[in-house]
Amino acid sequence: MLMHLIPPPLSDLSIDSALPDDVFERIFSFLPIASVIRASLTCKRWHEIIHSRRRSLFCPCSQSKPWYFMFTCTNEASPGGFAFDPLTRKWFSFHLPCIEKSNWFVSTSSGLVCCMDSDSWSRVFVSNPITREWRQLPEPSAKTQPDYSTVAISVDKGSLDYIVSLARSKQVSDDFHQWEFMVHLYRSDSGKWVTPIMEVFSGWRGGDDSVICNGLLYCLIQSTGVIANTVPRHRLIMYDTFTASVHGHLCSSSGSLMGSSIPVPCALTCGRLMNLKDKLVMVGGIAKNDRPDIIKGIGIWELRENKVWREVAKMPHKYFQGFGELDDVFASSGSHESVYIQSYGSHSSIGV
């Protein structure tokens, strides 16, 4: 005797009970961040799925576009800023409870924000602005306070572990031409700082900007001496962070970083480094030929595999007119295929 199995009415089916957690995670990963936040408030299960793994927030899929975070200058006890969602083309206000003022050095990667205070350059926080979770990293061991310092963070999208780098410069006592350059690296899986390299530069200092791309730490260094107007005042040095994970101890080098350094594509007033889909991109202020401290335009370059710069774009003059002529007049950041350039003192920004 044949029996026909009759499925239950559709009204009795619950999508929430029929789909496993990993399918929901996949669905949430395709949503804009603003929609993910609203979804987390729908029910207890969705809230636990979104906040337990956090993969949809930390590592969005390729269809999602990165948000642009902009800090505001304020004297409030808990400063914050605004975040721009390019999908909805809306601004959202936010605040980071771990910082007390707006003047912090910031680096981002896959949804995590790393902040370093601008006073002592020793307090470092890693936070998620969406969930408002944060932690303070232990201070790296250092004998003296640096004169210049820059911070960078890189998140491993597979393990969700992250690495934080501090590239510091300190002028050598009694020798204004010598600068000590040191790199500190923190790994979340070990919870410890290592200082894998230290080098003394002659006539060059670091601490302007840095970024981690494909495991390589890139740092901009700047000339401290008087050079010809035709010679760029900046160079790019590289360090393989994987080497630090293998050795993990201080290694003094003699010209190794400077010997492998790369000149910038042209005379620049300043530079901003960023990781766009594991490609190193630099946004730079193009200096005038006769006045290297005066900016005449803004360009974007990509570093190719053969260590040669390729020009990607230049800002049209009609947009650049409001930036001014000083050497350091803009902030810039980017991720995936988007680059944002913001003029200092202005609430407007340009997306490329």
Salt bridges, closest charged atoms under 4 A:
ASP16 OD1 - ARG45 NH1 3.47
ASP21 OD1 - ARG45 NH2 2.74
GLU25 OE2 - ARG53 NH1 3.37
GLU100 OE1 - ARG123 NH2 3.10
ASP119 OD2 - LYS101 NZ 2.36
GLU133 OE2 - ARG54 NH2 2.87
ASP147 OD1 - LYS170 NZ 3.69
ASP208 OD1 - ARG205 NH1 3.00
ASP293 OD1 - ARG291 NE 3.21
GLU302 OE1 - ARG310 NH2 2.86
GLU311 OE1 - LYS314 NZ 3.98
ASP328 OD1 - ARG272 NH2 2.39
GLU337 OE2 - LYS277 NZ 2.97
